[in-house]
């Protein structure tokens, strides 16, 4: 028998695949465009993108509004995401106000604003006053983060802290590890994190605890993640 579906630690060592094998198989399943039961279908898939608060194994975008490619993605750093998160579509922000809110120097703020304007994410409506432009569409993007683990449910739960930028978060485990998350159910419910098992051989995926959709916890973290995803699209 190739795999015993129980939750013992000893069984994990007998799995006939690695975490990399599971990730590759799960990626193929995600990119097949077939909907995942309880998770939906994704129009874009990204693998291991640094999102400031960790590096999820996968990020899926399900909404019709997806990040557009941007120029010079390496320039989109913490300063740029911080400014983007503070801009509004209808209420202009002054450069002086942005400097005060972020604590960044005048030169750093000026460079970041130029970058945002050049990429049409912000608009200079008058000297020293800026509105959110294309960045408004970026914030409509729906992100789902996936964390894959073969074992160690405690580590999986605490690694899957992606709710600051993602609307949904899932932990994906082999079927043999499904019951090991029962003890963490109160924590999972409080944070809205879902758990599902994925069978590498059959490509079946089954939700155990549903992921709760909720707004991203931090607009700044959301801006950082969306800028990184845009850079990935433009690469």
N, C-alpha and C positions, 0 to 999 in steps of 0.2 A: 504493500500500500504506500503510495507516494507521500501522503500527508495525513496526519491524524488531527482532527478538528477538536482539540482540547486546549485549555489555556495554560498548561504547565510550562514553566521556564525550560524544562528539559526538552520539551517538544520543539521549542523554538530552534534549538541547536540542530535538530534533525530536519529542518526545512531544507528542501532541495533547491533553494534559490536564495540569492542575496537581495539586499535592499535595492541595489542597483538594478537587478533583474526585475524586481517588482515595479520599480519606478519606470523602467523602459516599457513594460507591459501596460502599466496604467496610462502612460503618455499616449501610447497607441490607441488605447480605449477612449481617452479624452478627444484625441484628434479624429476619431472615426465619425464625429458629428452625430453619432447615435446618442439619444438622451440617456443620461444616467438616472435611474429610478430615484426620485426624491431630490435630485440635484439639477436636472434640466440639461440643456444643450448649450455649448459654449462656441462663440464665434471666433475667439482668439484664445490661444494657449501659450503661456510663457513658463519657462523652466528656470528655477533658481535665480530669481531676480532679487537683488538686495533692496529691501524696502525699509531701511533704517531700523525698524523694529524686527530684525531677524531676516531670514532668507527662506521663504516657503519653498517647498519642493515644486509646486506648480501654482500658477494663478490663472484662473479662467475668467474671461469676460463674456457675459451673456447679453448685455444690453446692446441695442443697435448703435449707440454712441460709443465709439472706441477711440482711444488716444490716437492722434494723428502724428506722423513722423515730424520730428523737429530737427533743426540744424544745431550742430555743436552740442550734442547731448551731454558731453563731459562737463560742460559749464553749469549744468543744472545741479547745483549742490544744495546744502542746507540753507544758505542764504536765499537762494532763488525760491525754494519751496516755502520758506517762511514768509516771504513777501507775497507770493501767489496766494497763500492761504488768507492773507489779510485784505486783499483787494476785493472790491464789491463791483457789481455790474452797473449799479445806478448811483452810487455815492462815491465821488472821486476821493482818493486818499492822496495827501500831499507827501512829498518825499521826506519832509521834516517829520511828519507824523509817523511814517514808516520807520525812520531812524530811531525815533523815541520808543516805539513799541517793540522793536527787535533788539535794540541795544547795539546794532551794527554801525560801523563807521560810514561816513558819507560816501567814501569811494566805493566801498563794498555794495552799498545800496544802489548807487548809481550804475555800477556794472551789472548787477542783477536785474535792474529795471530795463536797461538797454537790451539785455538778453531776452527778457519777456516780451518786450515790444517787437524786437526783430523776429521773434517766432509767433507773433500775432496772438499771444496769450494775454497781453495787456495792451492798453491804448493810452497814449499821452494826449489828454484832452486839452491841456494848456500847459505852459511851462511849469514843471514841478508838480503836476496833478495827474493822477492815473486812475483808469477804470479797468476792471476785469473785462477782457474781450473773449478770445477763443478759449481761455481758461474756464469760462463758465460751462462750456460744453463738456470739458474734461471732467468736471465734478459730477456730471450726470452718469459717468461710467460706473457700472455695477461690477465689482470684483469679488471673486470667490477664491479663497486661499486654501491649499491642500498641504497637509503635513503627513508624510508616509513614515510608518514605523513598523519594524518587525517585532519589537518587544519593548519593554520598559514603558508601560503606560503613564507612569508618573512624569517621566521626562517628556513624553509626547504631549501631555496636557499643558505643561508649563512652557513648552516650546511653541505651542500653537497660539501664541498671544498676538494674533494678527488682526484683531477686531479694531485696532486703531485706524487701519486704512481699508480693510475689507468689510463688505456688507455681510458676507457669510464665511465661516471657517469650518473646514472638515479635517478630521484625523482619519487616515486610511490605514487599515491594518489587515493582516492575513485573517482568514476565518478562525484560525486557532486561537487568536488573541481577543476575539470579540468580548468574551465574558470578563476579561481582566479589567475592563473599563467600568463594570457595574459599580464598584466602590467609589468611582469619581463622578457618578451621575449628578449629585448636587452641585458640584463645581462646574460641570459641563452645562447644566441648566442655567446656572447663574451667569456664566459668560456667554451663553448662546452657542457654544461650540458643538458641532455634530460629530458623530463617529459612524463609520461605515466599514464593512469588510470588503476586500477585493480579492477574488480568487485568480491568481496569475494564470492558471491552466485553462479555466473555463471562461475567463474574462467577465465573470459575473460580479456585480457590485450590489451590496445590500446595505441600506441604512439601518443602524442600530438605534442611535439617538439622533433626532433631527437637528440640523443647524438652524438657528433662528436668525431670520433676516433683521438687521438693525442698521441704523446709520453708522458710518465710520466714526470711531470714537474721537479722532483728532483730525481736524481739517488740515493741519500742517503735515501730519504723517501721510494723510491721503494725497496731498499735493506732491510730496516727495515720491511716493510710490507711482503715481500717475506719470510724473516726469520721467521716472526710470523706465516705465513701460513704453512711453513714447520713444525714448532713446533706443529701446530694443526693436521697436517697429521700424525705426529709421536706419538701423544698422544694416 
